[in-house]
Amino acid sequence: MKIRLLYFSLCYIFFISQLFSQVSINTSGNNPNSSSMLDVSSTQHGMLIPRMTTSQRNAIKTPASGLIIYNTDNNMLNIYTNNGWYVLESISVGSSTGTLSLGGGVAINEDGSSPSNSAILDVKSTTRGVLLPRTTTGSISTPAQGLIIYNTSTNKLNYYNGSSWISPCQSFITNTTGTGSLSQIGLSISETLSLPDQSAILEIKSSNKGLLIPRLSEAQRNALSPVRGLLLYNTTSNKINYWNGSMWYEVLTAPPTIGAISGNTNVCAGTTQNYSISPVSGATSYTWTVPSGWTINSGQGTTSINVTVGTSSGSVSVFASNGCGNSTTQTLAITVNTIPNAPVAQAASNVADYSFTANWSSVSNATTYYLDVSTDDFSTFVAGYNNLNVGNVTSYNVTGLECWTVYFYRVRAGNACGISDNSNEKDIKTTSCK
C-alpha cells in the first residue's frame, strides 16, 4: 500500500487497523524498495520519531528490544535492547540550515496534530516509541543504501552504507522502565498483519526487510529548515544525521582504517620532523607514538605532529579514536642516522718523491670522507687538499707534492646528517729529490 501526502491521526489508524504490508511514503509515487518494509523517501524532508523526556522514556511500559525514541533532555537518540536503554553516541557536524519547510507529510500520533512541515513522516508520542524491524544482516540479500534494522544477533542498531553493514556505537544508560503494558493502539507495518507491540506507536515488522528513512545529500540536508529531532540518512557521509535544535549531529561509528603516514623515513638524530595523516571521518582525537628517545613537540591528539628525533630507529604510529573506540593502528618505519664517528688515520703507503697514499679506517654510517693535507699545524693547506671530498673510500693518492718534505694529513667522515670531528694526524716525509 502507498501513502502519499496523507495525514493520519490515530482515530483513522484504529479504523484501518494494522493491515499494512510493504509501505512507501513519498511524493513521487514510487513503490517501496524491495529491501524495505517501510520506505520513507524525500530529498526535501526528514523524518520525526517520538520525542520525549528521560522520565517519559523511563516510564514506557515493558519496552520491546529495538524501540527507538528521541530524548529531548539530552538531545540524543535512545534505543532499547534486551537489557536496557542505550544512547547512540554522536558528534556535531555543522549548523548549516536553509528555509525549506514544505509540509504535506504524514502524521502518526495520538492527539490528531498535523505533521511538522520539515517531516515527510512525523511519528509522535510521549508514551510509545518506534519499533525497528528486528532481523539479522544475513537475512537481507540486497539491502538498499541507508537501510536500518535492529540486529537480533548483536542487539544493536545496524545500517547499510551502500557497501557494508555498519554498527553505530551505543552506551548503556539505564534499565529503568515502566511495568505492565499498554493497549495495542499503534500502527503495524507487518508481513504477517500482526498487531503492533504495545510499547510502539509504530512497529515495522519483518524477518528480511528494514526501514528506509529519507536519504538526502549534505547540500539537500543543509537546505532544510529543521525541527529538533529531525532524522535523515546523509548520502554524502553515509551516516545517520539528526538536528538537535542548534546543530546537525551524526551517529558515531568506530573510526575506519587510517591512511598512510606522511613524513621522512630516513632522518638524522637531533633534527625536527613532521608526520601527518589525512583526517579520519568520525574521529575525535588521534594518538601518536614515537621511538624511544624521541620527543613529540606539538600536535598530539591531532592529525599532524612535530617531533625531535632521538638516536634510535623505530616506528612512528597513530590511531584514531572516538566514543565508539579506536581505529586500527597505522605505522611508518623510520631509520635514524647519526653523524659518523671520527675515523682513525693510518700510516701512509706508496711514499714517493712527489706523492703518497693516505690511509684511514672505515667508519660505520659514513658515506664520504674529507681529507686535509698540510706542511704545518693545518693553519695552511696544500693546494687542493683543504676539506677535499674524496668519496666513500679509505685511501687516497696525494700528488703534486715537493720531494724530501714533511707532510701531515687528517680525515673526517661524513653523511647526510653531518661531518665528524677530525681524525688523529699522520705525518709522512716524501723521498729525496732525484
C-alpha positions as CSV (number, residue, x, y, z in Angstrom):
1,M,0.0,0.0,0.0
2,K,1.3,3.5,-0.8
3,I,0.7,6.5,1.4
4,R,1.2,9.8,-0.4
5,L,0.8,13.2,1.2
6,L,-1.8,11.9,3.6
7,Y,-2.5,12.9,7.2
8,F,-3.0,10.2,9.8
9,S,-4.4,10.5,13.3
10,L,-4.8,7.5,15.5
11,C,-8.6,7.6,15.2
12,Y,-8.1,6.8,11.5
13,I,-5.4,4.3,12.2
14,F,-7.7,2.5,14.6
15,F,-10.3,2.2,11.9
16,I,-8.0,0.7,9.2
17,S,-6.4,-1.4,11.9
18,Q,-2.9,-3.0,11.3
19,L,-3.4,-4.3,7.7
20,F,-0.3,-2.9,6.0
21,S,2.4,-4.9,4.3
22,Q,5.2,-3.0,2.5
23,V,4.6,0.7,2.6
24,S,6.2,3.7,0.9
25,I,5.7,7.3,2.0
26,N,6.9,9.8,-0.7
27,T,5.8,12.4,-3.1
28,S,7.0,10.6,-6.2
29,G,4.6,7.7,-6.2
30,N,7.4,5.2,-6.3
31,N,7.0,1.7,-4.9
32,P,9.0,0.8,-1.7
33,N,12.5,-0.6,-2.2
34,S,12.4,-4.4,-2.2
35,S,14.6,-4.5,0.9
36,S,12.4,-2.2,3.0
37,M,9.3,-2.9,4.9
38,L,8.8,0.9,5.2
39,D,10.4,3.2,2.7
40,V,10.1,6.9,3.7
41,S,11.6,8.9,0.8
42,S,12.2,12.6,0.3
43,T,15.0,14.9,-0.6
44,Q,13.1,17.9,0.9
45,H,12.0,16.4,4.2
46,G,13.4,14.4,7.1
47,M,11.5,12.1,9.5
48,L,10.5,12.5,13.1
49,I,10.3,9.8,15.7
50,P,8.7,10.1,19.1
51,R,10.3,12.9,21.1
52,M,10.1,12.6,24.9
53,T,11.9,13.4,28.1
54,T,14.1,11.0,30.1
55,S,11.3,10.5,32.7
56,Q,8.8,9.8,29.9
57,R,11.2,7.3,28.3
58,N,11.8,5.5,31.6
59,A,8.0,5.3,32.1
60,I,7.4,3.3,28.8
61,K,5.9,0.1,29.9
62,T,7.9,-3.1,29.1
63,P,9.7,-1.6,26.1
64,A,10.5,-4.1,23.2
65,S,14.0,-4.6,22.0
66,G,14.6,-2.3,19.1
67,L,12.4,0.5,20.3
68,I,13.9,3.9,19.4
69,I,13.0,7.4,20.6
70,Y,14.5,10.9,20.5
71,N,15.4,12.1,24.1
72,T,14.6,15.8,24.4
73,D,16.6,16.2,27.7
74,N,20.0,15.3,26.2
75,N,19.0,15.7,22.5
76,M,20.2,12.2,21.6
77,L,18.8,9.1,20.0
78,N,18.0,6.3,22.6
79,I,17.3,2.7,21.8
80,Y,16.1,-0.2,24.0
81,T,17.9,-3.5,23.8
82,N,17.3,-6.7,25.7
83,N,19.0,-5.3,28.8
84,G,18.2,-1.6,29.0
85,W,18.2,1.8,27.3
86,Y,21.3,2.9,25.4
87,V,22.3,6.2,23.8
88,L,23.6,6.2,20.2
89,E,26.8,8.2,20.5
90,S,27.1,11.1,18.1
91,I,29.2,14.1,17.1
92,S,28.3,17.6,15.8
93,V,28.9,18.0,12.1
94,G,27.7,21.6,11.4
95,S,24.9,24.0,11.8
96,S,24.0,25.0,8.2
97,T,20.3,25.1,7.5
98,G,18.0,26.7,5.0
99,T,14.4,27.8,4.7
100,L,12.9,24.7,3.0
101,S,9.8,23.7,5.0
102,L,7.3,22.3,2.5
103,G,4.8,20.5,4.7
104,G,2.5,17.9,3.2
105,G,3.8,15.0,5.3
106,V,2.1,12.1,7.2
107,A,1.4,12.2,10.9
108,I,1.1,9.2,13.2
109,N,0.1,10.3,16.7
110,E,-2.5,10.1,19.4
111,D,-3.6,13.7,19.5
112,G,-4.6,14.4,15.9
113,S,-1.9,17.1,15.4
114,S,-0.6,17.9,12.0
115,P,2.9,16.8,11.0
116,S,5.8,19.1,11.2
117,N,6.4,20.9,7.9
118,S,10.0,19.6,7.8
119,A,9.0,16.0,8.1
120,I,7.6,13.6,5.4
121,L,6.7,11.3,8.3
122,D,6.1,12.7,11.8
123,V,5.6,9.9,14.4
124,K,4.6,11.5,17.7
125,S,4.1,10.0,21.2
126,T,5.2,10.5,24.8
127,T,4.3,7.0,25.9
128,R,5.5,4.8,23.0
129,G,8.4,4.6,20.5
130,V,9.1,3.4,17.0
131,L,10.0,-0.3,16.8
132,L,12.6,-1.0,14.2
133,P,12.5,-4.2,12.0
134,R,14.0,-6.9,14.1
135,T,16.1,-9.3,12.0
136,T,19.7,-10.0,11.1
137,T,22.0,-8.6,8.4
138,G,22.4,-12.0,6.8
139,S,18.6,-12.2,6.3
140,I,18.6,-9.3,3.8
141,S,20.1,-10.3,0.5
142,T,20.3,-6.9,-1.3
143,P,20.0,-4.1,1.2
144,A,19.5,-0.5,-0.1
145,Q,21.8,2.3,1.0
146,G,20.6,3.7,4.3
147,L,18.6,0.6,5.3
148,I,18.1,0.4,9.1
149,I,17.4,-2.7,11.2
150,Y,17.6,-3.8,14.8
151,N,20.1,-6.7,14.6
152,T,18.8,-9.5,16.9
153,S,22.2,-11.3,16.8
154,T,24.1,-8.4,18.3
155,N,21.3,-6.4,19.9
156,K,22.4,-3.3,18.1
157,L,21.1,-0.9,15.5
158,N,22.7,-1.6,12.1
159,Y,22.5,0.4,8.9
160,Y,23.8,-0.4,5.4
161,N,26.1,2.3,3.9
162,G,26.0,1.1,0.4
163,S,28.9,-1.4,0.7
164,S,28.7,-2.9,4.2
165,W,26.7,-3.1,7.4
166,I,27.6,-0.5,10.0
167,S,27.1,-0.8,13.7
168,P,27.0,2.6,15.5
169,C,28.4,2.6,19.0
170,Q,25.9,2.7,21.8
171,S,26.5,3.3,25.5
172,F,24.4,1.9,28.3
173,I,22.2,4.4,30.2
174,T,19.7,2.6,32.4
175,N,17.5,-0.4,32.7
176,T,14.7,1.6,34.3
177,T,11.4,1.0,32.6
178,G,7.7,1.2,33.4
179,T,5.9,-2.0,34.3
180,G,2.8,-3.6,32.9
181,S,1.5,-2.9,29.4
182,L,-0.5,-0.5,27.3
183,S,-3.2,-1.2,24.9
184,Q,-2.0,-2.1,21.3
185,I,-3.2,1.1,19.6
186,G,-0.2,1.8,17.3
187,L,0.3,1.2,13.7
188,S,1.8,-2.0,12.5
189,I,3.5,-2.4,9.1
190,S,4.0,-6.2,9.0
191,E,4.2,-9.1,6.7
192,T,2.0,-11.1,9.0
193,L,-0.6,-8.5,9.6
194,S,0.1,-8.8,13.4
195,L,-0.8,-6.2,15.9
196,P,2.0,-3.8,17.0
197,D,3.9,-4.2,20.2
198,Q,2.1,-2.3,23.0
199,S,5.3,-0.1,23.5
200,A,5.2,1.1,19.9
201,I,3.2,3.9,18.3
202,L,4.7,2.5,15.0
203,E,6.1,-1.0,14.6
204,I,7.9,-2.1,11.4
205,K,7.9,-5.8,11.4
206,S,9.8,-8.1,9.0
207,S,12.2,-11.0,9.1
208,N,14.0,-10.0,5.9
209,K,13.4,-6.2,5.3
210,G,14.4,-3.0,7.1
211,L,13.4,0.7,7.4
212,L,14.5,3.4,5.0
213,I,14.4,6.9,6.3
214,P,14.7,10.0,4.0
215,R,18.0,10.0,2.2
216,L,19.5,13.4,1.4
217,S,22.8,14.7,0.3
218,E,24.6,17.1,2.6
219,A,23.6,20.0,0.4
220,Q,19.9,18.9,0.5
221,R,20.1,18.5,4.3
222,N,21.5,22.0,4.7
223,A,18.6,23.4,2.7
224,L,16.1,22.3,5.3
225,S,14.5,24.4,8.0
226,P,14.7,21.5,10.5
227,V,12.9,21.0,13.8
228,R,14.5,19.3,16.8
229,G,14.8,15.6,16.4
230,L,14.6,15.6,12.6
231,L,16.2,12.4,11.3
232,L,17.7,11.5,7.9
233,Y,20.3,9.5,6.2
234,N,23.2,11.6,4.8
235,T,24.2,10.1,1.4
236,T,27.3,12.3,1.3
237,S,28.9,11.0,4.5
238,N,26.8,7.7,4.6
239,K,25.9,8.4,8.2
240,I,22.6,8.8,10.1
241,N,22.1,12.5,10.9
242,Y,19.7,14.4,13.2
243,W,19.1,18.0,14.2
244,N,19.3,18.7,17.9
245,G,17.8,22.2,17.8
246,S,21.0,24.1,17.1
247,M,23.4,21.6,15.3
248,W,23.4,18.7,12.9
249,Y,24.8,15.5,14.6
250,E,25.9,12.3,13.0
251,V,25.7,8.9,14.7
252,L,29.2,7.7,15.5
253,T,30.8,4.5,14.4
254,A,34.3,3.3,15.2
255,P,36.9,5.2,13.1
256,P,37.8,3.4,9.8
257,T,41.3,2.4,8.8
258,I,43.7,5.3,8.8
259,G,45.5,6.2,5.6
260,A,49.3,6.2,5.3
261,I,51.5,8.4,7.4
262,S,53.4,11.1,5.5
263,G,56.9,12.1,6.5
264,N,60.6,11.3,6.1
265,T,61.7,7.7,6.7
266,N,65.4,8.4,6.8
267,V,66.2,11.1,9.3
268,C,69.1,12.5,11.3
269,A,69.3,12.3,15.1
270,G,68.6,15.7,16.7
271,T,66.6,17.1,13.8
272,T,62.9,18.1,13.9
273,Q,60.5,16.3,11.6
274,N,56.8,16.5,10.8
275,Y,54.5,13.5,10.4
276,S,50.8,13.6,9.4
277,I,47.8,11.7,8.2
278,S,44.6,12.7,6.4
279,P,41.6,13.4,8.7
280,V,39.5,10.3,9.5
281,S,35.7,10.6,9.3
282,G,34.1,10.4,12.7
283,A,37.4,10.6,14.7
284,T,37.6,13.0,17.7
285,S,41.2,12.5,18.6
286,Y,44.4,10.9,17.4
287,T,47.1,9.1,19.5
288,W,50.7,9.1,18.2
289,T,53.7,7.1,19.5
290,V,57.3,7.6,18.5
291,P,60.5,5.6,19.1
292,S,62.2,5.6,22.5
293,G,64.2,8.8,23.0
294,W,62.2,10.9,20.6
295,T,60.1,13.9,21.7
296,I,56.7,14.9,20.4
297,N,56.9,18.7,20.5
298,S,53.4,19.5,19.4
299,G,50.3,18.0,17.7
300,Q,49.5,15.1,19.9
301,G,45.7,14.5,19.6
302,T,45.6,15.9,16.0
303,T,46.4,14.7,12.5
304,S,49.9,16.1,12.5
305,I,52.9,16.1,14.9
306,N,56.2,17.8,15.1
307,V,59.0,15.7,16.7
308,T,62.6,15.9,17.7
309,V,64.4,12.8,16.6
310,G,66.3,10.7,19.1
311,T,69.1,8.3,18.3
312,S,67.0,5.1,18.0
313,S,65.3,3.9,14.8
314,G,61.8,2.5,15.1
315,S,58.2,3.3,14.1
316,V,56.0,6.3,14.2
317,S,52.5,5.1,14.9
318,V,49.0,6.6,15.1
319,F,45.4,5.5,15.7
320,A,42.2,7.5,15.6
321,S,39.6,7.4,18.4
322,N,36.0,8.5,19.2
323,G,33.3,7.4,21.6
324,C,33.0,4.1,19.8
325,G,36.6,3.0,20.2
326,N,39.8,3.1,18.2
327,S,40.7,2.5,14.6
328,T,43.4,0.1,13.5
329,T,47.0,1.5,14.1
330,Q,49.0,2.8,11.2
331,T,52.8,2.7,11.4
332,L,55.8,4.1,9.5
333,A,59.2,2.6,9.9
334,I,61.9,5.2,10.4
335,T,65.7,4.8,10.1
336,V,67.7,7.2,12.2
337,N,71.1,8.2,11.0
338,T,73.7,9.8,13.3
339,I,76.8,11.9,12.4
340,P,79.7,9.4,11.9
341,N,82.4,8.9,14.4
342,A,85.8,10.3,13.6
343,P,87.9,7.8,11.5
344,V,91.5,6.7,12.5
345,A,94.2,7.9,10.2
346,Q,96.7,5.2,9.4
347,A,100.3,5.1,8.2
348,A,100.8,6.3,4.6
349,S,101.8,3.9,1.9
350,N,103.3,4.2,-1.5
351,V,105.5,7.0,-0.4
352,A,107.4,8.6,-3.3
353,D,109.3,11.9,-4.0
354,Y,106.1,13.8,-5.1
355,S,103.3,11.7,-3.8
356,F,102.0,9.3,-1.2
357,T,98.8,7.3,-0.4
358,A,96.9,8.5,2.7
359,N,95.0,5.7,4.6
360,W,92.4,5.6,7.3
361,S,89.9,3.2,8.9
362,S,86.3,2.7,7.7
363,V,83.6,4.3,9.8
364,S,80.1,2.8,10.1
365,N,77.4,5.1,8.7
366,A,79.8,7.2,6.7
367,T,79.0,7.9,3.0
368,T,82.0,10.1,2.2
369,Y,85.4,11.3,3.7
370,Y,87.1,14.6,3.7
371,L,90.9,14.9,3.5
372,D,93.2,17.7,4.7
373,V,97.0,17.8,3.8
374,S,99.3,20.4,5.4
375,T,103.0,21.1,5.9
376,D,102.4,22.7,9.3
377,D,99.7,22.5,12.0
378,F,96.9,22.8,9.5
379,S,96.9,26.6,9.6
380,T,97.7,26.4,6.0
381,F,96.9,23.6,3.5
382,V,98.5,22.1,0.5
383,A,96.7,23.5,-2.6
384,G,93.7,21.3,-3.4
385,Y,93.7,19.4,-0.1
386,N,91.6,21.6,2.2
387,N,88.5,19.6,3.1
388,L,88.7,17.6,-0.1
389,N,85.7,15.3,-0.6
390,V,87.4,12.1,-1.7
391,G,84.2,9.9,-1.7
392,N,83.4,6.8,0.2
393,V,86.9,5.3,0.2
394,T,89.6,4.5,2.8
395,S,92.6,5.6,0.9
396,Y,93.6,8.4,-1.5
397,N,96.6,9.1,-3.6
398,V,98.0,12.5,-2.7
399,T,100.0,14.0,-5.6
400,G,101.7,17.2,-6.7
401,L,103.9,17.4,-3.6
402,E,107.5,18.5,-3.0
403,C,110.3,16.0,-2.6
404,W,112.0,15.5,0.7
405,T,109.3,17.4,2.6
406,V,107.3,16.5,5.7
407,Y,103.5,16.5,5.2
408,F,100.7,16.0,7.7
409,Y,97.2,14.6,6.9
410,R,93.9,14.0,8.7
411,V,90.4,13.0,7.6
412,R,86.8,13.4,8.6
413,A,83.8,11.1,7.9
414,G,80.5,12.5,6.7
415,N,77.0,11.6,5.7
416,A,73.7,13.5,5.2
417,C,73.5,14.2,8.9
418,G,76.8,16.0,9.2
419,I,80.6,15.6,9.4
420,S,82.6,14.0,12.2
421,D,85.4,15.5,14.2
422,N,89.0,15.4,12.8
423,S,90.9,12.1,12.9
424,N,94.3,11.9,14.5
425,E,97.1,13.3,12.4
426,K,99.6,11.3,10.5
427,D,103.0,12.7,9.2
428,I,104.9,11.5,6.2
429,K,108.2,12.6,4.5
430,T,108.4,12.3,0.8
431,T,111.6,10.7,-0.6
432,S,114.7,12.6,-1.6
433,C,114.8,14.6,-4.8
434,K,116.1,12.8,-7.8
